[in-house]
Amino acid sequence: MFAYTVRCTFDDPALRDEWVAWIAGGHAQDVIDAGALSADVVVLDGAPAAAEVRYRFSDRAAFDAYERDHAPRLREDGLARFPLERGLRYERSTGELRRAATGSA
């Protein structure tokens, strides 16, 4: 499994809530439709206001295909809706997903 995380920090918590609604309301599904297996949206505690979306891909090759074939269009849409001038900053990270433990419920 391969992980791709997009973290966004915001000057205004209301803007964070608008961004989260957009991610959860369709953008995450667009990334899944473009090759991700799943997505989790996490509204982070603390200040500054921040949120993450954590995508899982089957492997690095699937992520690379997403980056090549779909990410430019999806990022362009995101920046059109949420230009950096509105007071937000993006950080992206990738890596191999390794589970250390699972719980029983």
C-alpha positions in Angstrom: 0.0 0.0 0.0 1.1 3.5 -0.7 0.0 6.6 1.2 -0.5 10.2 -0.1 -1.4 12.9 2.4 -2.4 16.4 1.6 -2.3 18.7 4.7 -3.8 22.2 4.5 -3.5 25.0 7.1 -5.8 27.9 7.1 -5.8 31.5 8.4 -9.5 31.2 9.1 -11.3 28.2 10.6 -14.4 28.9 8.5 -12.3 28.5 5.3 -11.0 25.1 6.7 -14.6 24.0 7.1 -15.5 25.1 3.6 -12.4 23.2 2.3 -13.3 20.1 4.3 -16.9 20.2 2.9 -15.5 20.4 -0.7 -13.1 17.5 -0.1 -15.7 15.3 1.6 -18.5 16.4 -0.8 -16.8 15.1 -4.0 -13.1 15.8 -4.4 -12.0 12.8 -2.4 -14.3 10.7 -4.6 -12.8 12.2 -7.7 -9.3 11.0 -6.5 -10.7 7.5 -5.7 -12.3 7.4 -9.2 -8.8 8.4 -10.5 -7.1 5.4 -8.8 -7.0 5.8 -5.0 -8.5 2.9 -3.0 -9.8 5.1 -0.1 -9.6 8.5 1.5 -10.0 9.8 5.1 -10.5 13.4 5.9 -9.1 14.5 9.3 -9.9 17.9 10.9 -6.8 18.4 13.1 -6.9 19.6 16.6 -5.1 22.8 17.7 -4.0 26.0 16.1 -3.6 27.0 13.4 -6.7 25.6 11.8 -5.7 22.6 9.7 -7.1 19.5 8.0 -5.6 16.5 6.1 -6.9 14.1 3.5 -5.2 10.8 3.6 -5.4 8.7 0.4 -4.4 5.1 0.0 -3.2 3.6 -3.3 -2.5 0.0 -4.1 1.2 0.8 -4.8 3.6 3.5 -5.9 2.8 2.7 -9.6 -0.9 3.4 -9.1 0.0 6.7 -7.4 2.4 7.6 -10.2 -0.4 7.0 -12.7 -2.7 9.2 -10.7 -0.1 12.0 -10.5 0.6 11.8 -14.3 -2.9 11.4 -15.6 -5.3 13.0 -13.1 -3.6 15.2 -10.4 -2.9 18.2 -12.6 -6.6 18.6 -13.5 -7.8 18.0 -10.0 -5.2 20.3 -8.4 -6.1 23.0 -10.9 -9.8 22.7 -9.8 -8.8 22.9 -6.2 -6.6 26.0 -6.7 -9.4 27.7 -8.7 -11.8 27.1 -5.7 -9.3 27.8 -3.0 -6.5 30.1 -4.3 -3.6 30.5 -1.9 -4.5 34.2 -1.6 -7.5 33.2 0.5 -5.1 32.3 3.3 -4.3 28.6 3.0 -1.1 26.6 2.6 -0.7 23.1 1.2 1.8 20.4 2.2 2.0 17.0 0.5 3.7 13.8 1.6 3.9 10.3 0.2 5.3 7.0 1.4 4.9 3.3 1.8 2.1 2.4 4.2 3.1 -0.1 6.8 0.7 -1.2 9.6 2.3 -1.7 12.9 -0.7 -3.1 14.7 -4.5 -3.6 14.4 -7.0 -3.7 17.2 -9.9 -5.9 17.8 -13.3 -4.5 18.3 
